[in-house]
Each structure stands twice: as C-alpha cells, then as structure tokens.
C-alpha cells in the first residue's frame, strides 16, 4: 500500500475541501464541542481507572477474594459490550448527540452508586451499568467524530485517546490522594460521577448538532465503494474483531490487576503503585502520534508491530522484578503501545473496513469485540495467578495472547479499506 492510499478521502471527491462537506458550524464552536467531547471521554477513563488502584482497600472492606476483585476490576467492560451493537444500530438511525448525552448520565450515575454497594452482587451491577453508559458513549463519540473528521480520522481518534490517557494518568493519583485525605475510598467515585453530570449539562448547550450529526452520505461524491464488501461484517472487520478481542483481554487483564501485582508481589506502597499506573496513562498520551501515524502508514502493519511490542514489554514487567523507576518506564511503554497505538488504530481501521454509511455499526462492533471478552479478563488473570503465579500468568495472558492477534491481522486487506486509492 502506498503512502497516498493511507490518506482518508472516503467521503469527498477530488478537488473539494473537507469544509465544504460539513454542516454550517463555526470553528470556535467546533473547537468548543470537540473539547467537551474529549473531556467527557477523559472522565469516562477516570471512572474506569480509579477502581484498580483502590481495589486492595475495597477487597479489604468487603472481604472479596482476588478472583472477585479481578472480576470487579474489569467487569464494567461487560456493560460496554452489551451496549456496543445496539448503540451502533441506533447511531445509524437516530441523533448521535442524544445517545451521547444519555450515555454520560448513565455511566456517571453508575459510578456514584458504586460506593453504595452492600456486597459483590450489587457492586457488580453498578459496575456493569457504568460500563453500559461508557460503551454507548464510546460508540457515539467515535461514530460522530469518525464522520466529521473523515479526512483525519486516525488523528482525531488519537486526540480523543489523549483525553482518555489523561484520565488514566490522573485518576489513580487523585483517587489515592482523596482516599488518604478522607479516610475512605468512596469520595473519588462521587467526585468523578459529579464531574460527568456537569459535562453532560454543558454539552447539552455547547456541543452543536452540526458537529455530531455530520453524514458522509449527504456529500455528492464521485467515489464508489463497489470494490468493498456490501456487508459491515466482512473479512476485514471479522479479522479486526478477533484482534480486538485478543487486545481487550490482554490489555484489560493487565490494567485491572497491575496495581495489585505491584503491591502484593513487588511490595510497592499504594502511592508507588498509583504512580506506576499513572505512567500507563502518560504513555497513552502518545495516542495523538499513534493516530496521526495510522493515517499515513499501513495500519495493519502498525498494529502488528504494536502487539509485538506489548508482548516484549510484558516479559520485562513480570520477569525482571524491576524497581519503581524502571517499572514506571515499562508502564509508560505499555501505555504507549497498548493505549496510544493499538486502541485508536484498531478503532479507525474498523471504520475504514466498512462503507461510509456503516460506520455506526463498525463503531458498535469495535466496542463489543474489544470490551466484551475483556469483562472477564481480570477474572481469567486472577485465576491464572492463583494457579501459576504472577510471572507465568503474565506470560500466558499478556505475552503470548497478543500473538494470536498478530495472526488474525494477517488476514486483513488494507486495499479494501474505504480510504484506499483505486
């Protein structure tokens, strides 16, 4: 595939500008709306990632086993998976802004309800409800922004991924600090949930429909897509979905129990574990570069190299018994490739593997395939740890499993992407 084939021109005929294809909306309002969308996704990440560093305290209060804690750390992704395909269907038929606002309210209320749990069952329910809202939001954001920033989809997703990574970076630090100040792990959940509701209220007025409801089908284009499969569920999307499953299980299994590993196996303090966890988010901030690069190189090959990097970094994390400083470097690299390269490029590649009218379904398929099996990744990892120990569990789930994703990506044909030059 040539360099030119990687530039997304899927909706606009040659000679026309990107701006000519968009609804009328001023640049300041585009900037304001996009900023609020990025901030909402940052809060989404904070809601997700505040749980793992507080898990040892939560387990102590409720008497949860490691397996129960591992399941709680990642089972919110079950809600995301349940939301993915229905959200994708709705997004192709109804206003994306409505879905977006409803989703923020749902996951914020689920987050605020978590400290109210009396045991494992209702905490599981609150986590799944929170995940359902987060899944709806993910599908809505990436469908809306994938349509609006059609020429620079990878870069736009990278900026959104940057917001997510900022959330991953600051959530552990804020969460542990608030827990220390107030003597309870409850307060971060109330704070982050309230922040989500505030952003939803602001978005109601400041995120304009000209940003969220852009449709590439309204553009008169000379480009046809008959070279692409008619179905949204084709060879490319299925192969990418298999890769998404593998990536979700490996990365979320790692994220969910990484602080527990540092505290129980390497005997880090809660503050040191939170610092290492924050470096994951710091590395994920490279999503802007990862998304930009995905617009310019062969996206399949970029994903393959990123999976191989995750495997290599996993060996370093679980086999070297590194000190805090070196472990933070490993965490940064894991965040860079796992969150900064794999996540935005898998998402944008899934949308490029379908015809423009089907990006809502592609967005939903990505959410379901990435987050569905990931719901049980923490339980799987915890079970492996109990049976084999941390080093062997890491070898199986975070080192060897990504190689299955590499094999799946070998079946992807970028020449059938909607941004390929014919």
N, C-alpha and C positions, 0 to 999 in steps of 0.2 A: 504493500500500500504506500502510495506516495504521500509526501507532506501535504499536498493540496487536498488529498482525499480525507484528511482529518479535520478540515475546516467545515463546520456545520452550516450548510446552506440549504437545509431541508425545506424551508418554507418560503424563501424569497427568490424570485427569478434573477438571473444575472442582470446587473445594471441598476437594480433597485436598491435603495438603502433599507437598513433594518428599521429605521424610524418610520418609514412610510407604511410599514405593515402593522403598526401598533395603533391601538385606540388613542384618542387625544388625551394626553395627561402630561402635565408639566414636569420638567426634570427635577425640580425640588420635591414634588410630590412622589415621583418615582424613588428618589433617594430616601425620603422620609418613610415611605411604605416599606421599602426593602430593608431599611434599618430596623423597623419594628418586627418584620418577619424574622430577621437574623436574631434579634433579641429574644423573640419568643422561642426560637429553637435553642438558644443558649439556656433559657430557663428550663426547657424540656430536658436538656442534658444535665442540668443541676439536679432536677428532680430524680433522674435516673441514678446519677453517680454519687449522690450524698449517702446512699444506703450502704455500699460496701465498706467504707472506712468506719462506719458506725456499727457494722454487723457484730463485731465481738461484744460490744455493750448490749446490743439488742438480744443476742443469744444468751448473755448472762442474765438479763432481766426476765426473759421468758423461759429459759431452760431449753432452748432449741438445740438439737444436735447439729453437727457440721453439715449433714445432708440436708436437714431442714433449712439451715441458714443459706447453704448454697442454692437451694431451690428458690428461696425468697429473694436472693440477690439478683436472680435472672428471670424469674417467672413473669415479671411485668411484660417481657417480650411476647408471652403468650397472648396477652391482650392486644399487643401491636399486630401480631399475626392474624388474630381474629378480625381486626379492623381493616387489614390491608386490601383484600379483594373486594369486599363490599364498598369500601371507600373509593377504590379505583373505579368501580361501576358508577357510583353516584357522581364522581367528579367529571365523568364524561357526559353527564346529563343535567347536573344542577350547578348552582353558583359555588365556585371554589371558596369564596370569602365566607359564605355561610358555614361550610364544612370546617374551615379553618378556625373561625371564632368558637364554634361549638366544641371543637376538639381541645382548645386551650382551656376552656372552662372545665371540661370533663377531667383532664389529667391534673389540673390544679386542685380540684376538689378531692380527687383520689389521693393526692399527695398529702393534703391536710388531714385526711381521715386516717392515714397510716398510724400515727401515734395513739389513736383512739382504740386500736385493736386490743382485744382481750386474750387472743391466742393465735395459734398458727392459721386456723381456718379463715377468720375474718381478715387477718393481715394479708393472707394470700389473695382474698377477694379485692381488698383495696389496692394492692399492687397490680392486679390484673386490670382493674378499672382504670387506674392511672395509665397503664400501658395501652389500653384501648384508645384513650384520648391521644396519646403520643403517636400511635400508629396512624390514626386519622390525620393528625397534623402533618406527619411526615409525608403521607401520600398527597395531601392538599398542597403543601409548600412546593414539593418537587414537581408536581404536575403544573402548577401555576407558573413557577419560575422557569421550568423547562420550556414552556410555551412562549413566555415573554422574552427570555434571553436565548432565543433559538440559535443565534449565531455563536454564542459563547456559553453554551450550556454547562460545559465542564468547569469553566472559570466561575460561573455563578454558583454552581453547586459547591465549589471549593470555598467561596466566601461564606456560604451558609454553613459549611463544615467547619470553618474557622470559628463561627459563633458557637457551634456545638463544642468545639475543643476548648474554647474559653470557659464554657460551663463546666466541662470535665476538669479543667485546671483549678478553678476557684471553688468548686463545690466541696471537695474534701477539706480544704483549708478553712473555709467558712464554717462548714459543718462541725469539724472537730473543735474549732475555736468557740463556737456558740455552745457546744456541749460542755466545754470546760467552764465557760462563764456562768451558765445557768444550772450546771449540775445535772442536766438531763439531755438525752438525745432527741427529745421531742421538738425543740424550738426550731431547728433548721427546716423541718418539714412544714411547719406553719409559715415561716418566712418565705420559703420558695413558692409555696402554694399561693400565698397572697400576692407575690410578685407576678405570677402568671395571670391572676384575675385582673390585676392592674393593667398589664399589657393587653389583655383581651379588650378591656374597656377603651384603651387608647386606640387600638387597631380598628374598632368599630367606626371611628370618625376619621382616622388618618391613613388607613390602608384603602386606597380607592379601587373600585372595580376595574378601572382601566388597566391596573397592574395585574390583578388576579384573574380576570376573565378573558384575557387575550386568547384568540383561537387562530391557529395557523390555517384552519380550513377556510377562513374568511379572506385569505390572501389569494389573488389571482396569480397562479404560478404556472410556468411552462414546464416545470419539472414533474415527471410522473414517477410512481413508485411500483410499477408493474414488475420490476425486477425483484421486489421484495415479496416474501410470503404474505398471503392475504390475512392469515390468522395472526393474532397477537401472541399466540402460544406456538412458536415455531422453533426450529433447530437452535437458533441463536439464543432466544430467550430461555429455552429449556436448559441449555448448557450454562448460561449465565445464572439461572436459578439454582442449579446444582452447586455451582461455585459460591453463590450467596449462602446457601445452607451450610456449606463447609466453613466459610469465613465467619458466619454468625456463631456457630458452635465453638470454633476455636477462639475467636476474639472475645466473645462474651463470657465463655467459661474462664478465660484468663482474667478479664476485668472484674468479674464477680467475686473471685477468691484471691486476687493478688494481694490486697491488704492483709487478709487472714494468713496467707503464706508468709508474708514478711514478719508478721507479729508472732505467729506460732512456731515457724521453722527457723527463721533468722533472728528472732527475738528483738525485733525493732520495737520502739515505742509507738504509740498511736500517732504521735506527731510526725515521726520519721516515715511511717507508712503513708500518712496523708501527703507528705512531701513527695514521695516517690510516685504516688497516684497522680498528683498534680503534674508531674513531669510527663505522664502519659498525655494529658491534655495539652501541655506545652508542645509536645511533638506533633499532636494532631493539628496544631495551628498551621502546619505546612500544607493543609488541605487546599489553600489558595494556590500554592505552587503545584500540588498534585493535580488539581482540577485543570489548571492552565496547561500543564504538560499533556494531560489527556486529550485536550483539543488539538494537539499538534503532532502527536506520535501515534503509533499503532497501539490502541487502547488494550487490546488483548495481550500483547507482549508486556506492556507496562504492568498489568495485573499479575501476570505470571511472575515477573521479577519481584513484585511486592510480596506475593505469597512465599516465595523462596526466602526473602529477607526475614519475614515473620518467623519462619521455621528456624533460621540460623540464630536469630535473637533469642528465641525461646530456649535454645540449648544453653546460651550464655546465662540466662536468668535462673534456670533451675539446676544447672550443673556447676556453677563457679562459686556459689556461696559468697557473692560479692558484698563488699561493704556499702554503706549508704551512698557515697558519692558515685561509685561505679554503677550501682543498681539504678540510680537516677538516670544515668546515661542510657542504660539498657531500656528503661521505661520510656525515655524520650524517643528512642529509635522505634520501639514497639508502637508508640502512639503515631509516629510519623508515617510508618508503612501501613499499620492496621486501620487507623482513623483518617490519616491525611491522604493516603493514596488509594487504598482498596475501597473505602466507603464511597467517596464521590464518583470514582470512575466506574464502579460496578453499577451505581445508580444511573449515571448518564449513559453508559453503554446499553443498559436495559431499555432506555427510552429510544436510543438510536437503532435498536434492533427491531422496532415496530414502525408502522406507518404513522405519520404525524397525528392522525385522528385517534390513534390508540394509545397516546402517552399516558392517559389516566389509568388504563388497565396495566400498562407497563410499570407505572409507579406503584400501583397496588400489588402487583406480582413481586416486585422487589421487596416491599415491606413484609409481605407474608413469607417469602422464602428466606429472607435474611434474619427476621426476628422470630419466626415460628419455632423452628428447632432450637434456637438459642434460648428459649424459655426453660429448657431442661438441661442446658449446658452446665450450669452451676451444680445441679444435682449429679450429673454424669461425672464432672470433675471431682466433686467431693467423694463420690463412690470409688473412683479410681485412686484417690489419695488414701482412703481408708484401707484399700486392698494392697496398693503397691507403693505408697509413699509419694511425696511431692515430686521427686525427680522423675520417676517413671510415669506418673500421671501427666506431667508436663510434656514428656517425650511423646506420649501417645496422642494427647488432645491438641497440643499447641505446636508440636514439631512435625509429627507425621501426618496428621489430618489435613493440613493445608496442601500437602502434595496431591491429595485427591482432587482438590480444587484446580490444581495445575493441569491434571489430566482432563478435567471437564472443559477447561478453557481451550484445550487443543482442538475442540470441535467447533469453536466459534469462528465465523467467517466475516471479518470486518467489511469485506467487499459487498455484503448485503445490508450494511447499515444505511440508514436514511441520509447520512451525510457523505456517503461515498460518491466520488465523481464518476459518472458513467460516460 
